[in-house]
Amino acid sequence: QSAVLAAENQGEDLIVAEDAYVLLTADGWVKRQKEIKDTSTTRLREGDSVLACEIGSTRASVVFFSNFGTAYTARIIDVPATTGYGEPIQKLFKLKDGERILGMLSLDARVVGKLGSEADKRGDTFAVAATSDGFGLAFGLEPLSTPSTRAGRRYAKPAEGAQVVGVEAARGKETLIAVTRGRRALLCSVGEVS
């Protein structure tokens, strides 16, 4: 077991630590680039658009959140590097039928700060999510910081027929605004979300 840990640490030492951008498109294509000056001019497939763009060290991780409540984590160095369109996210992870990526977060400590755990997420960076049937939840990001398997990790379990509609990072001091299609709004401190 110690030989395996030594090999993993040695592999980490071989990664050159440099900043890189990870770009995710609405159609689920992902790519890593050393520099992105303007996301509106980056090369995309016709009809596609930029969903998220995050920066972090090649030694850090990036987490992708799906509408089925699964989080997929990869090291930034493992995201395909290209100035082209990128690669479909399915090359990195095994998404289910109808599953799509809603967003991503860089887990580089310089970007997000200290990651909150499940038990104590307040005061640290954590995440909040909303579902299509009107529920909200807060969850720690620390358990998602290490690379996942191709099947990912559960961060939410929506009710049957419901899906996660959004995930955002929070630090506990923000005001959360939830708005319905029927033009009703709810405002609360993000720290009040259980």
C-alpha positions as CSV (number, residue, x, y, z in Angstrom):
1,Q,0.0,0.0,0.0
2,S,2.8,2.4,0.8
3,A,4.4,1.7,-2.6
4,V,1.1,2.7,-4.3
5,L,0.9,6.0,-2.3
6,A,4.5,6.7,-3.2
7,A,3.8,6.2,-6.8
8,E,0.7,8.4,-6.7
9,N,2.7,11.2,-5.0
10,Q,5.6,10.8,-7.5
11,G,3.0,11.1,-10.4
12,E,1.7,14.3,-8.8
13,D,5.3,15.7,-8.6
14,L,5.7,15.1,-12.4
15,I,2.8,17.6,-13.2
16,V,4.1,21.0,-14.0
17,A,2.2,23.5,-11.9
18,E,0.9,26.2,-14.2
19,D,-2.3,28.1,-14.5
20,A,-4.8,26.9,-17.1
21,Y,-8.4,27.7,-18.1
22,V,-11.1,25.1,-18.3
23,L,-13.9,25.9,-20.7
24,L,-17.2,24.1,-20.6
25,T,-19.9,24.6,-23.3
26,A,-23.7,24.3,-23.1
27,D,-23.5,21.2,-25.4
28,G,-21.1,19.4,-23.0
29,W,-17.8,20.0,-24.7
30,V,-14.7,20.7,-22.5
31,K,-11.2,21.9,-23.1
32,R,-8.2,23.3,-21.3
33,Q,-6.2,26.2,-22.6
34,K,-3.2,28.1,-21.2
35,E,-4.9,31.4,-22.0
36,I,-8.3,32.6,-22.9
37,K,-8.5,36.4,-23.3
38,D,-12.2,36.6,-24.3
39,T,-14.6,33.6,-24.1
40,S,-16.8,35.1,-26.8
41,T,-14.0,34.6,-29.3
42,T,-13.0,31.1,-28.3
43,R,-13.5,28.4,-31.0
44,L,-16.8,26.5,-30.5
45,R,-19.0,24.2,-32.6
46,E,-21.8,25.9,-34.5
47,G,-24.8,26.6,-32.3
48,D,-22.8,26.0,-29.1
49,S,-22.1,28.6,-26.4
50,V,-19.8,28.9,-23.3
51,L,-21.5,27.7,-20.1
52,A,-18.6,28.2,-17.8
53,C,-14.9,29.1,-17.8
54,E,-12.7,28.5,-14.7
55,I,-9.0,29.0,-13.9
56,G,-6.8,26.9,-11.7
57,S,-3.5,25.1,-11.4
58,T,-2.9,22.1,-13.5
59,R,-2.4,20.3,-10.1
60,A,-5.8,21.3,-8.8
61,S,-9.2,19.7,-9.6
62,V,-12.3,20.9,-11.4
63,V,-15.8,19.5,-10.5
64,F,-18.6,19.2,-13.0
65,F,-22.3,19.1,-11.7
66,S,-25.0,17.2,-13.6
67,N,-28.8,17.6,-13.6
68,F,-29.1,14.1,-12.1
69,G,-27.3,15.2,-8.9
70,T,-23.9,13.6,-9.7
71,A,-20.6,15.4,-9.4
72,Y,-17.7,14.4,-11.7
73,T,-14.2,15.5,-10.6
74,A,-11.0,15.6,-12.6
75,R,-7.6,17.1,-12.3
76,I,-7.3,20.1,-14.5
77,I,-4.2,18.5,-16.2
78,D,-6.5,15.6,-17.3
79,V,-8.9,17.9,-19.2
80,P,-8.0,17.7,-22.9
81,A,-5.7,20.6,-24.0
82,T,-6.7,22.1,-27.3
83,T,-7.4,25.4,-29.1
84,G,-10.0,23.6,-31.1
85,Y,-13.6,22.7,-30.0
86,G,-12.5,20.4,-27.2
87,E,-13.8,17.0,-26.4
88,P,-17.2,15.7,-25.3
89,I,-17.4,15.4,-21.5
90,Q,-18.4,11.8,-22.1
91,K,-14.8,11.0,-22.9
92,L,-13.9,11.8,-19.3
93,F,-17.0,10.5,-17.5
94,K,-19.8,8.0,-18.0
95,L,-23.0,10.1,-18.1
96,K,-26.4,8.4,-18.1
97,D,-29.0,8.9,-20.8
98,G,-30.5,12.3,-20.5
99,E,-27.8,13.5,-18.1
100,R,-26.1,16.8,-18.9
101,I,-23.6,19.1,-17.2
102,L,-25.1,22.2,-15.6
103,G,-21.8,23.9,-14.5
104,M,-18.4,23.5,-13.0
105,L,-16.2,24.9,-10.3
106,S,-12.4,25.1,-10.0
107,L,-11.4,23.6,-6.7
108,D,-8.0,25.4,-6.7
109,A,-7.7,26.9,-3.2
110,R,-6.5,30.2,-4.7
111,V,-9.8,30.5,-6.5
112,V,-12.3,29.1,-4.1
113,G,-10.5,29.4,-0.7
114,K,-11.0,26.8,1.9
115,L,-13.4,24.1,1.0
116,G,-16.3,23.3,3.3
117,S,-16.9,19.8,4.5
118,E,-20.4,18.1,4.8
119,A,-20.5,18.7,8.6
120,D,-19.2,22.3,8.7
121,K,-19.8,24.1,5.5
122,R,-20.5,27.6,6.9
123,G,-17.6,30.1,6.7
124,D,-15.9,28.0,4.0
125,T,-16.7,27.8,0.3
126,F,-19.6,25.3,-0.2
127,A,-22.2,24.9,-2.9
128,V,-26.0,25.4,-3.1
129,A,-28.3,23.7,-5.6
130,A,-31.9,24.0,-6.6
131,T,-34.2,21.3,-8.1
132,S,-37.0,21.6,-10.6
133,D,-39.6,20.7,-8.0
134,G,-38.7,23.7,-5.8
135,F,-36.2,22.3,-3.3
136,G,-32.8,23.7,-2.4
137,L,-29.8,22.2,-0.6
138,A,-26.3,23.2,0.5
139,F,-23.4,20.8,0.5
140,G,-19.7,20.8,1.2
141,L,-17.2,20.8,-1.7
142,E,-14.3,19.1,0.2
143,P,-15.6,15.6,-0.4
144,L,-15.6,16.3,-4.1
145,S,-12.0,17.7,-4.3
146,T,-10.3,14.4,-5.2
147,P,-10.8,12.9,-8.7
148,S,-13.8,10.7,-9.0
149,T,-14.4,7.6,-11.0
150,R,-16.0,7.8,-14.4
151,A,-19.3,7.2,-12.6
152,G,-18.9,10.3,-10.4
153,R,-20.2,11.0,-6.9
154,R,-23.7,11.9,-5.6
155,Y,-24.2,15.4,-4.3
156,A,-28.0,15.4,-4.5
157,K,-30.8,12.9,-4.9
158,P,-33.7,14.7,-6.7
159,A,-37.2,13.2,-6.4
160,E,-38.5,11.0,-9.2
161,G,-39.2,13.2,-12.2
162,A,-37.2,16.2,-10.8
163,Q,-33.8,17.4,-11.8
164,V,-31.2,19.7,-10.4
165,V,-31.5,23.0,-12.3
166,G,-28.5,25.0,-11.0
167,V,-25.5,24.8,-8.7
168,E,-23.4,27.7,-7.5
169,A,-20.5,28.3,-5.1
170,A,-21.3,30.2,-1.9
171,R,-19.4,31.5,1.1
172,G,-22.3,32.0,3.5
173,K,-22.8,35.7,3.3
174,E,-24.6,36.0,0.0
175,T,-28.3,36.6,-0.5
176,L,-30.1,33.9,-2.3
177,I,-32.9,34.8,-4.7
178,A,-35.2,32.1,-5.9
179,V,-37.7,33.1,-8.7
180,T,-40.5,31.0,-10.1
181,R,-41.9,31.1,-13.6
182,G,-45.1,32.5,-12.0
183,R,-43.1,35.6,-11.0
184,R,-42.9,34.8,-7.3
185,A,-39.6,35.4,-5.5
186,L,-38.0,34.4,-2.3
187,L,-35.0,36.1,-0.7
188,C,-32.9,34.6,2.1
189,S,-29.4,34.4,3.3
190,V,-27.6,31.5,1.6
191,G,-26.6,30.4,5.1
192,E,-30.2,29.5,5.8
193,V,-30.3,26.8,3.2
194,S,-30.1,23.4,4.9
